[in-house]
Amino acid sequence: MAVANFFERTLMSASQAIRGIEPAVAEARLADSIIEVVYDESARESGEGRHALDMAIRLLARLYPAIRVIGDADGDTFRQGLEDLATSINPSIDLRPRRKATARLVFGSQDPGKGPPSIFVGSDGWIAKVGASPEGFGSSNLPFGAGAAACLGCANLFRLTFANELNATIDADARLSLFDFSTGLGSVNGPKLFKAALDDIPLVGVGAIGNGVVWALSRSANLVGALHLVDPEAIELSNLQRYVLPGQREVDRQKTIVGKEAFGKGKLEVKAFPVSFARYVADQGHRPIARVVVALDSAADRIGVQSALPRRAHNAWTQPGDLGVSRHDFLGPEACLACLYMPQGGRPNHDQLIAAALAWPTDPDSLRVLREMLANGQPVGELFVRQVAANLGILPDSLLVFADQPLESFYVKAVCGGLTLEAVGNRPPIEAPLAFQSALAGIMLAADLIVEVAGLRAPLPTKTVVDVLRPVGSRLNVRVLKPPADAPAPCICTDADFIKAYCDKHGMDVPAPLRVADRGPVQDCVPSRSATTGTTRHGIAGARGTSQTAGSTSADSGSPSTSGDRPR
């Protein structure tokens, strides 16, 4: 089997998405899969078609050990480019498998005819299309609908590959608008031509979701102004499992530099800031930030961004159940970014968090061992790793490679990075999303940003939620309200001092206190993952609770809760 050198991380992500499946079963299923990517001349000659094929190859090469690319007779050079892209991600990928295909992803207006189960991908500007018959592509060069369609197509392939375990059908005729996240026959298309000025907008986190944002923005014409890429970390080999931009050559390079290079030359000025957001804010002289794009991996980091008091924030997350985007003002009745991530109740210490993640005993003596290991910075050693594996009920092989790491690094790379995935007792599961989940969240985030910046439509309700392991739902947008100022866990956006500081920063008058009547209707119900609308209280229903994971530093996602797309 021509597996990638990061396949173990891919396998873990697949195993997490399918709760209860044994990793060996998931490995065998992926090894037995031969995926055909079939496109016709109309797809190759369409800007949208080329975007969709580019994204599809970036996703498939990270998940499947064998793919076969089949194009039209006149497109040998284009086909070779797609194969070269796949090889740059996984040099061991089998591009000439001898066995028959088990499934295929079809791009264009023609049906290739008899063959394996087929998923058809297409787009029309802002609208992604996936179904059981040819979809075709629009005449624009927009990446949003096309990129999202590739993600949804790969999600359908995954559901097809693990049909027995997921018990989910594929999309028969799905439509998703990246313009306003309407779906089905009512999907709204936006203008194909527009101009958007990004006025020194920071993208905080250039991990998996941040990669999706960069992929989409770098393929968007008529962007002017400046985009700041903020992330202190370098790309690691394990990141290739879900980051759509880098290949093998980008390992150990700074994420911000790789992101900047994706843009090439254009009217948009892209600046790399390989520092933490706190350092970025300080280096910028604590200037007012009109708009910020957030692709971070922890509740604490997101609250930190909101604490810098940007005027408008755009956020995205992934988690096993769903993915989504949210958009936030600081004033007004709807939740600010921090509202979605405020901790409920007491917050455990860092050593307690590590103990919970490692299923480590929490008596005083056992916790003292962890504190000493954190303090001295020595390698954890093989005996410790084997003990952790025994505690978690997993094989130690995947963890032993980190035996030479100090405890903090072991926790970040082995645990937060997704190698110890399943819940043990009361220990929450660690998230390791699949590439198509992270990429779709990033493309949605980029689209939401551009539509608002260009003034193409009014702002949407607080959040948009999609479950890619189920058919696309009918209503995805949900309004989330602030907690009242006297709530057990009030947010900074209801604090008079923070409100005054926000207004002073942005040259605004301090508003009158928010009355209960201004908050609009409040419902205690929790909307479903795939068909959500309406209003919810403080928190992000359908995107998990508000517990936190400490000790993470940057760069990706996480639903309003623990870790999400780890950047590491």
PyMOL commands that set and color helices and strands:
alter all, ss='L'
color gray80, all
select helices_A, chain A and resi 7-17+23-31+41-45+47-60+76-89+144-161+163-166+184-186+208-218+237-241+248-250+255-263+277-283+299-307+338-341+350-357+364-376+381-392+397-400+407-416+435-453+492-494+496-506+516-519
alter helices_A, ss='H'
color red, helices_A
select strands_A, chain A and resi 35-39+67-70+103-107+118-124+127-131+173-177+196-204+223-230+268-273+291-294+312-318+323-329+463-466+477-480+535-536
alter strands_A, ss='S'
color yellow, strands_A
deselect
rebuild
show_as cartoon
